[in-house]
Amino acid sequence: MKKTNILLAAAAAAIVSLSGCAGGGPTNAQVGTGVGAVAGGVAGNALFGSTLGTVGGAAAGALVGNEVGKRR
């Protein structure tokens, strides 16, 4: 069951990050959001072992990744 949560978080992050790629490629903020969401989802699952932990971690990681990407 845990692998399913990780795959769902990764798939959601990929969809979100690729949805903004209609132009000349992803921005640093978009890449940061995708990477942060995946890393946060994995960390949330490892720490809490539940769907809520995975989704919460992915959301927090996306926010942090977006802010880091904006500053580069």
Residue pairs with C-beta under 8 A, 6 or more apart in sequence:
2 45
2 49
5 41
5 45
5 51
5 54
6 41
6 42
6 45
6 54
8 54
9 37
9 38
9 40
9 41
9 42
9 45
9 54
9 55
9 57
9 58
10 38
10 41
12 37
12 41
12 58
13 33
13 34
13 35
13 37
13 38
13 41
13 58
13 62
14 34
16 33
16 34
16 37
16 62
17 26
17 30
17 31
17 33
17 34
17 37
18 26
20 26
20 27
20 30
21 30
26 34
27 69
28 69
28 70
28 72
29 66
29 69
29 70
30 69
31 69
32 65
32 66
32 67
32 68
32 69
32 70
32 72
33 62
33 65
33 66
33 69
34 62
34 65
35 65
36 61
36 62
36 63
36 64
36 65
36 66
36 68
37 58
37 59
37 61
37 62
37 65
38 58
38 61
39 61
39 65
40 57
40 58
40 59
40 60
40 61
40 62
40 64
40 65
41 54
41 55
41 57
41 58
41 61
42 57
43 57
43 61
44 53
44 54
44 55
44 56
44 57
44 58
44 60
44 61
45 53
45 54
45 57
47 53
47 57
48 54
48 56
48 57
